[in-house]
Amino acid sequence: MIHKPSAGDASEPKWFKSSYSDSSSGNDCIEVATTPGTVHVRDSKNVTVPPFTVTFVAWAEFVNYASSH
């Protein structure tokens, strides 16, 4: 996975989309940002909605599950 940081100042999380995101469909993207101890996930089409936050363990389990299905 290649991180593609989004623009923003240093006080905001650095959001990125996976290089595996399907850019042919603008309806299927999420963005992820990490902070110490948490992973934040948001809808890239509506960044005004607050992201949800999970632990690194929960995120790793999700990614493992998603990559095998």
RODO-2510 file (C-alpha; in nm, 4 decimals, decimal comma):
residues 69
     n   res          X          Y          Z
     1     m     0,0000     0,0000     0,0000
     2     i     0,1267     0,3434    -0,0911
     3     h     0,0219     0,6370     0,1239
     4     k    -0,1075     0,9402    -0,0635
     5     p    -0,1214     1,2223     0,1928
     6     s    -0,3872     1,4874     0,1576
     7     a    -0,3262     1,8567     0,1999
     8     g    -0,3669     2,0125     0,5426
     9     d    -0,1747     2,1915     0,8111
    10     a     0,0532     2,0148     1,0593
    11     s    -0,2093     2,0183     1,3366
    12     e    -0,4528     1,8001     1,1387
    13     p    -0,4186     1,4255     1,0879
    14     k    -0,2480     1,3237     0,7655
    15     w    -0,5232     1,1461     0,5695
    16     f    -0,4434     0,8991     0,2933
    17     k    -0,6142     0,6615     0,0552
    18     s    -0,4783     0,3204    -0,0234
    19     s    -0,3094     0,2789    -0,3586
    20     y    -0,5525    -0,0124    -0,3956
    21     s    -0,8515     0,2250    -0,3952
    22     d    -1,0492     0,2001    -0,7158
    23     s    -1,0122     0,5479    -0,8612
    24     s    -1,2510     0,4622    -1,1456
    25     s    -1,5390     0,4806    -0,8973
    26     g    -1,5515     0,7964    -0,6888
    27     n    -1,8146     0,6308    -0,4693
    28     d    -1,5963     0,3685    -0,3038
    29     c    -1,3170     0,5499    -0,1203
    30     i    -1,2303     0,5854     0,2426
    31     e    -0,9404     0,7751     0,3909
    32     v    -0,7346     0,6730     0,6913
    33     a    -0,5203     0,8729     0,9352
    34     t    -0,3166     0,7405     1,2254
    35     t    -0,2392     0,9013     1,5575
    36     p    -0,0642     0,7457     1,8554
    37     g    -0,2769     0,4461     1,9494
    38     t    -0,5641     0,4986     1,7043
    39     v    -0,6671     0,4745     1,3425
    40     h    -0,9248     0,7229     1,2112
    41     v    -1,1439     0,6321     0,9127
    42     r    -1,3628     0,8685     0,7101
    43     d    -1,5627     0,8823     0,3891
    44     s    -1,3542     1,0694     0,1324
    45     k    -1,6685     1,2064    -0,0334
    46     n    -1,7975     1,3712     0,2842
    47     v    -1,5075     1,4768     0,5050
    48     t    -1,7331     1,6977     0,7179
    49     v    -1,8805     1,3894     0,8876
    50     p    -1,6664     1,3000     1,1896
    51     p    -1,4444     0,9951     1,1337
    52     f    -1,4787     0,6833     1,3414
    53     t    -1,1816     0,5692     1,5444
    54     v    -1,0508     0,2191     1,6152
    55     t    -0,7427     0,0728     1,7835
    56     f    -0,4473    -0,0474     1,5785
    57     v    -0,5346    -0,4057     1,6756
    58     a    -0,8925    -0,3694     1,5512
    59     w    -0,7733    -0,2065     1,2271
    60     a    -0,5159    -0,4798     1,1657
    61     e    -0,7811    -0,7472     1,2200
    62     f    -1,0166    -0,5696     0,9781
    63     v    -0,7476    -0,5349     0,7103
    64     n    -0,6509    -0,8999     0,7516
    65     y    -1,0146    -1,0077     0,7205
    66     a    -1,0859    -0,7791     0,4226
    67     s    -0,7749    -0,8867     0,2329
    68     s    -0,8720    -1,2530     0,2575
    69     h    -1,2286    -1,2053     0,1265
***
